[in-house]
Amino acid sequence: MRNVIAAGLALGLLLLGCTGESGTAAGGGADPTFPSAPLTTLKTDHGALSFEVRTAPAQPPTRGLISVEIVATDANGTPVDGLDLAVQPWMPEMGHGASTKPSIEAKGGGHYLISDVACFMPGRWELRTTIAGAVKDSATVAFQIH
Ligand SMILES: [Cu+2]
């Protein structure tokens, strides 16, 4: 238990240090701009959907607060709206998450914007995603933070 508390404190400090340095990431009014080519594409765990994944302000993403765009399509390639996404950032090799909760906004046309993803350490991160609403499934979006 003591280890968990210590790790939490360390994460908080790291995060403070990081936002102190970069200040400008995410959280503003305008939506971020994503590149046209996806960083990665994947199928959801039960195959109900395909996800195209893009990141901003950089792709591939660098450490700090990032935004992730998911474009969800069904087996026919038709964009799927009406999904309720719950996203937990996770660092599997180290067994910890992020100290802030991402916010998720449906943008229409199958586009979902996940903001305030606090990837404050380099390494492999996952977005463990639960899908409810129009489709019930789950997915793990994985990427490397440099
Ligand atoms: Cu870590």
py3Dmol code that shows the C-alpha trace and the ligand (Angstrom):
import py3Dmol

protein = """\
ATOM      1  CA  MET A   1       0.000   0.000   0.000  1.00  0.00           C
ATOM      2  CA  ARG A   2       2.791   2.375   0.885  1.00  0.00           C
ATOM      3  CA  ASN A   3       4.337   1.720  -2.551  1.00  0.00           C
ATOM      4  CA  VAL A   4       1.104   2.617  -4.260  1.00  0.00           C
ATOM      5  CA  ILE A   5       0.889   5.912  -2.404  1.00  0.00           C
ATOM      6  CA  ALA A   6       4.520   6.721  -3.148  1.00  0.00           C
ATOM      7  CA  ALA A   7       3.999   5.952  -6.835  1.00  0.00           C
ATOM      8  CA  GLY A   8       0.932   8.174  -6.920  1.00  0.00           C
ATOM      9  CA  LEU A   9       2.890  11.044  -5.419  1.00  0.00           C
ATOM     10  CA  ALA A  10       5.721  10.527  -7.874  1.00  0.00           C
ATOM     11  CA  LEU A  11       3.262  10.556 -10.776  1.00  0.00           C
ATOM     12  CA  GLY A  12       1.694  13.754  -9.547  1.00  0.00           C
ATOM     13  CA  LEU A  13       5.081  15.414  -9.339  1.00  0.00           C
ATOM     14  CA  LEU A  14       6.092  14.203 -12.779  1.00  0.00           C
ATOM     15  CA  LEU A  15       2.857  15.458 -14.240  1.00  0.00           C
ATOM     16  CA  LEU A  16       3.261  18.862 -12.610  1.00  0.00           C
ATOM     17  CA  GLY A  17       6.786  19.084 -13.978  1.00  0.00           C
ATOM     18  CA  CYS A  18       5.608  18.163 -17.415  1.00  0.00           C
ATOM     19  CA  THR A  19       2.697  20.588 -17.673  1.00  0.00           C
ATOM     20  CA  GLY A  20       4.962  23.275 -16.235  1.00  0.00           C
ATOM     21  CA  GLU A  21       7.329  22.805 -19.146  1.00  0.00           C
ATOM     22  CA  SER A  22       4.896  22.524 -21.997  1.00  0.00           C
ATOM     23  CA  GLY A  23       2.014  24.665 -20.746  1.00  0.00           C
ATOM     24  CA  THR A  24       0.256  25.012 -24.065  1.00  0.00           C
ATOM     25  CA  ALA A  25      -0.885  21.417 -24.784  1.00  0.00           C
ATOM     26  CA  ALA A  26      -4.599  20.571 -25.084  1.00  0.00           C
ATOM     27  CA  GLY A  27      -7.351  22.110 -22.983  1.00  0.00           C
ATOM     28  CA  GLY A  28      -7.919  25.082 -25.268  1.00  0.00           C
ATOM     29  CA  GLY A  29     -11.000  26.044 -27.218  1.00  0.00           C
ATOM     30  CA  ALA A  30     -10.253  24.896 -30.750  1.00  0.00           C
ATOM     31  CA  ASP A  31     -10.027  21.223 -31.614  1.00  0.00           C
ATOM     32  CA  PRO A  32      -6.543  19.993 -32.416  1.00  0.00           C
ATOM     33  CA  THR A  33      -5.581  19.232 -35.995  1.00  0.00           C
ATOM     34  CA  PHE A  34      -4.823  15.615 -36.773  1.00  0.00           C
ATOM     35  CA  PRO A  35      -2.740  14.332 -39.682  1.00  0.00           C
ATOM     36  CA  SER A  36      -4.574  12.689 -42.574  1.00  0.00           C
ATOM     37  CA  ALA A  37      -2.768   9.350 -42.240  1.00  0.00           C
ATOM     38  CA  PRO A  38      -3.634   7.347 -39.127  1.00  0.00           C
ATOM     39  CA  LEU A  39      -0.968   6.402 -36.589  1.00  0.00           C
ATOM     40  CA  THR A  40      -2.502   2.952 -36.361  1.00  0.00           C
ATOM     41  CA  THR A  41      -5.664   1.049 -37.168  1.00  0.00           C
ATOM     42  CA  LEU A  42      -7.134  -1.806 -35.173  1.00  0.00           C
ATOM     43  CA  LYS A  43     -10.154  -4.016 -34.742  1.00  0.00           C
ATOM     44  CA  THR A  44     -12.081  -3.938 -31.500  1.00  0.00           C
ATOM     45  CA  ASP A  45     -11.776  -7.046 -29.319  1.00  0.00           C
ATOM     46  CA  HIS A  46     -14.948  -8.713 -30.608  1.00  0.00           C
ATOM     47  CA  GLY A  47     -14.480  -7.421 -34.128  1.00  0.00           C
ATOM     48  CA  ALA A  48     -17.552  -5.185 -34.150  1.00  0.00           C
ATOM     49  CA  LEU A  49     -15.665  -2.048 -35.197  1.00  0.00           C
ATOM     50  CA  SER A  50     -12.503  -0.791 -36.795  1.00  0.00           C
ATOM     51  CA  PHE A  51     -10.686   2.153 -35.234  1.00  0.00           C
ATOM     52  CA  GLU A  52      -8.435   4.607 -37.002  1.00  0.00           C
ATOM     53  CA  VAL A  53      -6.231   6.324 -34.439  1.00  0.00           C
ATOM     54  CA  ARG A  54      -4.569   9.714 -34.795  1.00  0.00           C
ATOM     55  CA  THR A  55      -2.696  11.827 -32.260  1.00  0.00           C
ATOM     56  CA  ALA A  56      -2.024  15.534 -31.717  1.00  0.00           C
ATOM     57  CA  PRO A  57      -0.147  17.789 -31.292  1.00  0.00           C
ATOM     58  CA  ALA A  58       2.434  15.272 -32.551  1.00  0.00           C
ATOM     59  CA  GLN A  59       2.124  11.967 -34.386  1.00  0.00           C
ATOM     60  CA  PRO A  60       3.758   9.753 -33.295  1.00  0.00           C
ATOM     61  CA  PRO A  61       2.979  11.263 -29.887  1.00  0.00           C
ATOM     62  CA  THR A  62       5.521  12.716 -27.511  1.00  0.00           C
ATOM     63  CA  ARG A  63       5.214  12.913 -23.743  1.00  0.00           C
ATOM     64  CA  GLY A  64       2.834  15.330 -22.110  1.00  0.00           C
ATOM     65  CA  LEU A  65      -0.846  16.014 -22.570  1.00  0.00           C
ATOM     66  CA  ILE A  66      -2.012  14.622 -25.886  1.00  0.00           C
ATOM     67  CA  SER A  67      -5.262  14.354 -27.805  1.00  0.00           C
ATOM     68  CA  VAL A  68      -6.301  11.172 -29.558  1.00  0.00           C
ATOM     69  CA  GLU A  69      -8.869  10.956 -32.336  1.00  0.00           C
ATOM     70  CA  ILE A  70     -10.672   7.696 -33.002  1.00  0.00           C
ATOM     71  CA  VAL A  71     -12.696   7.162 -36.162  1.00  0.00           C
ATOM     72  CA  ALA A  72     -15.012   4.185 -35.715  1.00  0.00           C
ATOM     73  CA  THR A  73     -16.403   2.256 -38.664  1.00  0.00           C
ATOM     74  CA  ASP A  74     -18.393  -0.957 -38.963  1.00  0.00           C
ATOM     75  CA  ALA A  75     -17.643  -3.980 -41.163  1.00  0.00           C
ATOM     76  CA  ASN A  76     -18.942  -2.093 -44.228  1.00  0.00           C
ATOM     77  CA  GLY A  77     -16.719   0.895 -43.577  1.00  0.00           C
ATOM     78  CA  THR A  78     -19.668   3.033 -42.451  1.00  0.00           C
ATOM     79  CA  PRO A  79     -18.870   5.527 -39.653  1.00  0.00           C
ATOM     80  CA  VAL A  80     -20.526   4.600 -36.356  1.00  0.00           C
ATOM     81  CA  ASP A  81     -22.008   7.304 -34.148  1.00  0.00           C
ATOM     82  CA  GLY A  82     -23.718   6.829 -30.787  1.00  0.00           C
ATOM     83  CA  LEU A  83     -20.846   5.081 -29.040  1.00  0.00           C
ATOM     84  CA  ASP A  84     -20.256   5.683 -25.349  1.00  0.00           C
ATOM     85  CA  LEU A  85     -16.513   5.384 -24.895  1.00  0.00           C
ATOM     86  CA  ALA A  86     -14.761   5.056 -21.546  1.00  0.00           C
ATOM     87  CA  VAL A  87     -10.996   5.379 -21.828  1.00  0.00           C
ATOM     88  CA  GLN A  88      -8.366   4.531 -19.271  1.00  0.00           C
ATOM     89  CA  PRO A  89      -4.754   5.389 -20.105  1.00  0.00           C
ATOM     90  CA  TRP A  90      -2.428   2.661 -18.829  1.00  0.00           C
ATOM     91  CA  MET A  91       1.293   1.839 -18.835  1.00  0.00           C
ATOM     92  CA  PRO A  92       1.276  -1.975 -18.801  1.00  0.00           C
ATOM     93  CA  GLU A  93       4.981  -2.476 -18.129  1.00  0.00           C
ATOM     94  CA  MET A  94       4.828  -0.315 -15.028  1.00  0.00           C
ATOM     95  CA  GLY A  95       1.281  -1.014 -13.888  1.00  0.00           C
ATOM     96  CA  HIS A  96       0.074   2.550 -13.566  1.00  0.00           C
ATOM     97  CA  GLY A  97      -2.333   4.887 -15.243  1.00  0.00           C
ATOM     98  CA  ALA A  98      -2.476   8.631 -15.689  1.00  0.00           C
ATOM     99  CA  SER A  99      -3.364  10.948 -12.839  1.00  0.00           C
ATOM    100  CA  THR A 100      -6.010  12.801 -14.834  1.00  0.00           C
ATOM    101  CA  LYS A 101      -9.070  11.395 -16.538  1.00  0.00           C
ATOM    102  CA  PRO A 102      -9.373  12.014 -20.275  1.00  0.00           C
ATOM    103  CA  SER A 103     -12.480  13.729 -21.595  1.00  0.00           C
ATOM    104  CA  ILE A 104     -14.303  12.253 -24.569  1.00  0.00           C
ATOM    105  CA  GLU A 105     -16.451  14.057 -27.076  1.00  0.00           C
ATOM    106  CA  ALA A 106     -18.413  12.613 -29.995  1.00  0.00           C
ATOM    107  CA  LYS A 107     -17.833  14.769 -33.074  1.00  0.00           C
ATOM    108  CA  GLY A 108     -20.154  13.070 -35.560  1.00  0.00           C
ATOM    109  CA  GLY A 109     -19.259  11.075 -38.650  1.00  0.00           C
ATOM    110  CA  GLY A 110     -17.810   8.349 -36.433  1.00  0.00           C
ATOM    111  CA  HIS A 111     -15.227  10.753 -34.970  1.00  0.00           C
ATOM    112  CA  TYR A 112     -14.469  10.742 -31.245  1.00  0.00           C
ATOM    113  CA  LEU A 113     -12.060  13.187 -29.653  1.00  0.00           C
ATOM    114  CA  ILE A 114     -10.241  12.060 -26.512  1.00  0.00           C
ATOM    115  CA  SER A 115      -8.592  15.034 -24.823  1.00  0.00           C
ATOM    116  CA  ASP A 116      -6.244  15.416 -21.880  1.00  0.00           C
ATOM    117  CA  VAL A 117      -4.543  12.051 -22.180  1.00  0.00           C
ATOM    118  CA  ALA A 118      -1.637  12.545 -19.778  1.00  0.00           C
ATOM    119  CA  CYS A 119       1.180  10.398 -21.176  1.00  0.00           C
ATOM    120  CA  PHE A 120       3.849  11.806 -18.906  1.00  0.00           C
ATOM    121  CA  MET A 121       6.436   9.015 -19.291  1.00  0.00           C
ATOM    122  CA  PRO A 122       8.156   7.642 -22.388  1.00  0.00           C
ATOM    123  CA  GLY A 123       7.348   4.017 -23.195  1.00  0.00           C
ATOM    124  CA  ARG A 124       4.378   1.939 -24.254  1.00  0.00           C
ATOM    125  CA  TRP A 125       0.967   3.308 -23.320  1.00  0.00           C
ATOM    126  CA  GLU A 126      -2.439   1.766 -23.805  1.00  0.00           C
ATOM    127  CA  LEU A 127      -5.847   3.354 -23.957  1.00  0.00           C
ATOM    128  CA  ARG A 128      -8.042   0.672 -22.451  1.00  0.00           C
ATOM    129  CA  THR A 129     -11.373   1.433 -24.023  1.00  0.00           C
ATOM    130  CA  THR A 130     -14.816   0.176 -23.098  1.00  0.00           C
ATOM    131  CA  ILE A 131     -17.483   0.657 -25.753  1.00  0.00           C
ATOM    132  CA  ALA A 132     -21.179   0.919 -24.909  1.00  0.00           C
ATOM    133  CA  GLY A 133     -24.166   2.583 -26.537  1.00  0.00           C
ATOM    134  CA  ALA A 134     -24.746   1.718 -30.200  1.00  0.00           C
ATOM    135  CA  VAL A 135     -22.205  -1.133 -30.020  1.00  0.00           C
ATOM    136  CA  LYS A 136     -20.908  -3.099 -27.045  1.00  0.00           C
ATOM    137  CA  ASP A 137     -17.262  -4.103 -27.318  1.00  0.00           C
ATOM    138  CA  SER A 138     -13.854  -3.176 -25.972  1.00  0.00           C
ATOM    139  CA  ALA A 139     -10.502  -2.263 -27.468  1.00  0.00           C
ATOM    140  CA  THR A 140      -6.932  -1.560 -26.524  1.00  0.00           C
ATOM    141  CA  VAL A 141      -5.282   1.268 -28.425  1.00  0.00           C
ATOM    142  CA  ALA A 142      -1.515   0.968 -27.966  1.00  0.00           C
ATOM    143  CA  PHE A 143       1.223   3.409 -28.922  1.00  0.00           C
ATOM    144  CA  GLN A 144       4.738   4.380 -28.003  1.00  0.00           C
ATOM    145  CA  ILE A 145       5.504   7.683 -26.314  1.00  0.00           C
ATOM    146  CA  HIS A 146       8.909   9.114 -27.175  1.00  0.00           C
TER     147      HIS A 146
END
"""
ligand_1 = """\
1
CU
Cu 5.483 4.557 -16.377
"""
view = py3Dmol.view(width=600, height=400)
view.addModel(protein, "pdb")
view.setStyle({"model": 0}, {"cartoon": {"style": "trace"}})
view.addModel(ligand_1, "xyz")
view.setStyle({"model": 1}, {"stick": {}})
view.zoomTo()
view.show()
